[in-house]
Each structure stands twice: as C-alpha cells, then as structure tokens.
C-alpha cells in the first residue's frame, strides 16, 4: 500500500472513531499519527465531510501539474537570455510579453533555463543590517560613488539611487586628482545634486573632497565593512563587470577602446535594460516619468 493510501485509510479510521464518540485526544494514539495532524484532519472532515475531504486530500498530494512548454517558447526564452546579457527570469517574462505577446510565468522560465544553465541558489538579500540607508524620494537627491579596479585602468563609477542613472569615467590612475576630474564629469552629467556618498578610499580625499564640499551640499562617507550602505553602486559595479568590461586586467593605452565599449553599454543600460526596482522601466523611461530633463 502506498503512503497516500495509508493516509487515506487513517483518515477514514479517524472519522469513524470521532463519529463513534471517541475523544479527539485519544484518536491520535489509535491511528498512529501526530496529534496536530489528526486535529487538522478532523477540522477539515467536520467542515467538508468524509468524501469531499478525501478527494481534496488526494488532489493536494498529487502535486501541481505543469503544462508542457512548447519548443518555440523555449527557444525564445533561451534567445532572450543570450541576447539580453544573461538577464533574470522577471526580465525575460517582460520581453516575452513585449516582443512576442506571450505571457509566461517566471517559474516556467526558470524551469526552461535550468535545463540548459546551472542557476545560482536562492539567497536572502533583504536582511536588514547596520544603520538605515540614505534614501531618495526624487532625482538627484542621493548619488553614490565608488571605483572599480581593472588592473592598470580604474573606473570611477556613480549612480543616482532614485533613477538608477549611472556615470562612469575611466582613468589610468587612482588618486584624488583623478577623482576630482571624475567628479567634475559626474557633476556635468547629473547637474546639481543634493548629496553624494563615497567610501573612505584615498581617491575620495584631497582634491576630490575639496571639490565635493564646494559643489555638493552634503557629503557622506559610508562606514567600512558595511556594503549595504553602498548597495546601489556595488550592484552597478557588479553589473558593469558582468555585462560589459569583465575583470581585466587592462592597460592605460586600451582606454579609448574600453571607452567605446563603455559608451555603447551605457546607452543600452539607459535605454533598453529594464530594472525590477523601477517596475520594469529603463532608467531613461523612469527619468522621463520623473520629469527629469
């Protein structure tokens, strides 16, 4: 006898004992089941009756059946994954509906992807740690700044945490003078900003710090060893490596070539790459909705 049939038999016995007047507290020992399980059965039996409860129990234990995904849909899902720089299931769902008019659930997309790719396991990314983060309620309220090491080439990165608009400057040196030049470009790109947050690296001291305090009303240094304080720019830095520049190492003479690749990618990032946090809008679309010129 299967485990399901054993359980159905136990449910029948449980109901017969209950109807014959046996105390609910004594029934678990009679049928050899946990007290909580028996109480749950009895609650359902009193509500539905034996026949309906057993039918619902059998159906629940069979599990959910997934409809077979047709070959065309699978091909399109895999094509979007490749063409859109290994994007996630939510974005594939967005593009499937937008480009093909086909609504596919996210679990179905991940089942298709799992047949070809080794997907990463789930991890908790909403755990609150440290002090509250700086929050933005409008464009240009908070900009986070950081740097990425590509060997002998360094990227000074920044992002508006409200619109997710980035600005990246490549430099052959990592010092406060290069940082100040990158900050000038950042301010030209974004215009007036209310606050800027950086880490405690030497490139954000000296000339960078002097310029920032003259041009930006509020300058804040993120606490060390608390990456959640720089979560937006750290996320962008990871995307920049994964989808554009990789890990290097690069030489200073490669900067013109890297800049062309970077400009092309940033255009894609701004105009084509949707963000889950922006309700599947691109930064350009979200900025337009925020009346940002």
C-alpha atoms as one frame of an Amber mdcrd trajectory, in Angstrom:
protein
   0.000   0.000   0.000   1.341   3.438  -0.910   1.892   6.170   1.641  -1.066
   8.110   0.190  -3.419   5.145   0.565  -2.185   4.535   4.123  -3.038   8.128
   4.964  -6.483   7.864   3.365  -7.154   4.712   5.415  -6.041   6.548   8.563
  -8.390   9.437   7.737 -11.305   7.016   7.386 -10.499   5.352  10.710 -10.060
   8.760  12.345 -13.517   9.858  11.172 -15.171   6.624  12.248 -13.666   6.906
  15.736 -14.773  10.502  16.003 -18.341   9.661  14.992 -18.449   6.734  17.435
 -17.755   9.125  20.314 -14.028   8.541  20.928 -12.344  11.632  22.394 -10.312
  13.681  19.918  -7.385  13.456  22.338  -7.393   9.644  22.196  -7.708   9.295
  18.401  -4.014  10.134  17.522  -2.765   7.145  19.520  -5.361   4.890  17.884
  -4.382   5.788  14.304  -0.646   6.240  14.981  -0.466   9.847  13.768   0.733
  13.102  15.306  -1.882  14.986  17.325  -1.588  18.130  15.191  -2.164  16.071
  12.029  -5.279  14.416  13.447  -6.707  17.724  14.689  -6.166  19.205  11.216
  -7.897  16.224   9.612 -10.855  16.446  11.975 -11.259  20.147  11.335 -11.417
  19.513   7.582 -13.680  16.472   7.976 -16.213  18.375  10.072 -16.225  21.191
   7.532 -16.347  19.154   4.271 -17.468  15.662   5.159 -15.511  12.467   4.501
 -15.959  12.162   0.728 -15.084  15.781  -0.165 -12.189  15.922   2.302 -10.592
  12.723   0.973 -10.995  13.900  -2.626  -9.312  17.218  -1.820  -6.561  15.403
   0.120  -5.794  13.087  -2.800  -5.654  16.023  -5.208  -3.333  18.010  -2.941
  -0.923  15.100  -2.520  -0.612  14.589  -6.268   1.092  17.968  -6.502   0.774
  20.655  -9.084   0.970  19.565 -12.712   2.922  21.818 -15.034   1.768  22.298
 -18.574   4.384  21.351 -21.125   6.158  24.356 -22.608   6.230  24.280 -26.394
   9.516  24.292 -28.293   9.016  27.768 -29.795   8.524  29.350 -26.368  11.609
  27.563 -25.017  13.670  28.783 -27.959  12.513  32.360 -27.438  13.259  32.245
 -23.704  16.798  30.991 -24.314  17.332  33.540 -27.108  16.295  36.435 -24.856
  18.598  35.119 -22.134  21.548  35.185 -24.544  20.677  38.447 -26.295  19.925
  40.376 -23.093  23.197  39.631 -21.313  22.044  36.713 -19.153  19.079  38.650
 -17.738  16.858  37.216 -14.996  13.521  35.436 -15.306  11.437  38.519 -14.479
  13.039  40.447 -17.338  12.653  37.530 -19.739   8.949  37.494 -18.857   8.815
  41.234 -19.607  10.473  40.820 -23.018   8.385  37.756 -23.924   5.212  39.771
 -23.412   6.586  42.925 -25.037   8.218  41.363 -28.102   6.153  38.212 -28.685
   2.861  38.907 -26.925   3.235  35.697 -24.916   2.648  35.603 -21.153   4.942
  33.079 -19.468   5.213  32.642 -15.713   8.567  33.199 -14.022   8.698  29.623
 -12.600   8.172  28.260 -16.140  11.008  30.453 -17.430  13.367  29.188 -14.743
  12.435  25.566 -15.494  13.379  26.169 -19.123  16.640  27.882 -18.130  17.515
  25.156 -15.612  17.531  22.585 -18.414  20.497  24.384 -20.000  22.164  26.518
 -17.319  23.457  25.957 -13.812  21.421  28.568 -11.961  22.550  30.046  -8.686
  20.785  29.038  -5.493  18.466  31.466  -3.735  19.891  33.714  -1.052  18.447
  36.248   1.345  19.054  39.790   0.138  16.517  41.645   2.269  18.191  41.135
   5.637  18.472  44.457   7.424  21.987  45.200   8.684  23.628  48.264  10.168
  22.095  51.721  10.260  19.328  52.889   7.896  20.487  53.748   4.392  20.274
  57.156   2.787  17.004  57.218   0.854  15.952  59.265  -2.152  12.431  60.445
  -2.963  13.319  62.322  -6.140  16.040  62.504  -8.815  19.464  63.913  -7.857
  18.750  63.649  -4.144  21.363  60.939  -3.453  24.266  59.849  -5.659  26.586
  57.013  -4.603  30.191  56.984  -5.871  32.820  54.240  -5.952  35.724  52.872
  -8.006  36.386  49.589  -9.822  39.901  48.201 -10.344  40.627  46.796 -13.824
  44.359  46.310 -13.376  46.091  49.473 -14.630  42.774  51.085 -15.546  40.308
  52.356 -12.977  36.629  53.188 -13.362  35.169  55.978 -11.250  31.505  54.940
 -11.041  28.457  56.753  -9.694  24.700  56.216  -9.728  21.581  58.214  -8.917
  19.874  55.827  -6.498  16.389  57.107  -7.436  16.516  56.818 -11.239  19.420
  54.293 -11.416  21.200  56.524 -13.942  24.962  55.804 -13.964  28.024  57.835
 -14.840  31.408  56.181 -15.423  34.830  57.751 -16.000  37.902  55.678 -16.901
  41.306  56.747 -15.605  44.884  55.370 -15.691  45.446  56.482 -12.069  43.651
  56.082  -8.762  44.319  59.224  -6.746  42.445  62.296  -5.565  43.359  64.292
  -8.690  41.821  61.639 -10.953  38.920  61.508  -8.528  38.380  65.265  -8.828
  38.351  65.043 -12.634  35.799  62.226 -12.421  33.709  64.293 -10.010  33.717
  67.220 -12.456  32.363  64.903 -15.151  29.813  63.500 -12.711  28.514  66.996
 -11.894  28.400  67.925 -15.581  26.432  64.744 -16.288  23.948  64.909 -13.409
  23.769  68.655 -12.830  23.136  69.918  -9.263  22.852  67.102  -6.721  21.740
  67.303  -3.095  24.103  64.723  -1.596  26.849  62.322  -2.527  28.092  59.255
  -0.678  31.517  57.683  -1.136  33.695  55.198   0.717  36.873  56.059   2.626
  39.361  55.384  -0.197  42.241  57.819  -0.820  40.830  58.736  -4.233  37.920
  60.407  -2.413  40.122  62.606  -0.249  42.308  65.641  -1.025  41.225  67.285
  -4.294  38.062  65.196  -4.603  36.899  66.088  -1.095  37.639  69.808  -1.554
  35.673  69.967  -4.802  32.772  67.915  -3.417  32.361  70.129  -0.361  32.324
  73.249  -2.560  29.798  71.909  -5.055  27.598  69.442  -3.124  25.533  70.434
  -0.065  26.011  67.123   1.711  28.968  64.716   1.506  28.825  61.448   3.439
  31.372  58.661   3.899  29.965  55.139   4.021  31.015  53.103   7.040  33.690
  50.472   6.309  32.782  46.791   6.040  29.099  47.615   5.519  28.496  47.046
   1.836  24.767  47.541   2.272  25.466  51.253   2.734  26.764  51.369  -0.841
  24.326  48.767  -2.137  23.238  50.625  -5.283  26.709  51.400  -6.604  28.068
  47.995  -5.585  25.245  46.391  -7.548  26.016  48.539 -10.580  29.739  47.726
 -10.322  28.922  44.025 -10.450  26.702  44.556 -13.495  29.425  46.610 -15.185
  31.900  43.738 -14.774  29.439  41.016 -15.755  27.806  42.666 -18.749  30.474
  44.994 -20.132  34.119  45.229 -19.057  34.703  41.922 -17.285  37.628  41.736
 -14.880  40.611  42.856 -16.974  43.387  43.490 -16.363  43.638  46.362 -18.850
  46.446  48.745 -19.788  46.137  52.559 -19.978  46.597  52.534 -23.783  43.382
  50.482 -24.022  41.250  53.247 -22.524  39.969  54.622 -25.899  38.828  51.126
 -26.922  37.305  50.498 -23.489  35.564  53.872 -23.583  33.838  52.989 -26.862
  32.603  49.697 -25.401  31.533  51.517 -22.256  29.617  54.219 -24.145  27.771
  51.547 -26.132  26.921  49.635 -22.977  25.729  52.687 -21.038  23.392  53.538
 -23.916  21.980  50.006 -23.702  21.783  50.267 -19.897  19.872  53.546 -20.057
  17.537  52.843 -22.968  16.975  49.076 -23.210  17.754  47.345 -19.917  14.654
  47.290 -17.648  15.029  47.315 -13.863  12.881  45.322 -11.472  13.159  48.124
  -8.914  11.835  50.603 -11.499   8.793  48.414 -12.275  10.423  47.115 -15.457
  11.160  50.595 -16.788  14.548  51.605 -18.145  16.364  54.428 -16.336  15.596
  56.719 -19.267  11.885  55.898 -19.153  11.793  56.290 -15.365  13.646  59.605
 -15.540  11.125  60.883 -18.102   8.291  59.841 -15.798  10.020  61.788 -13.007
  10.030  64.934 -15.231  13.812  64.901 -15.417  15.313  66.713 -18.413
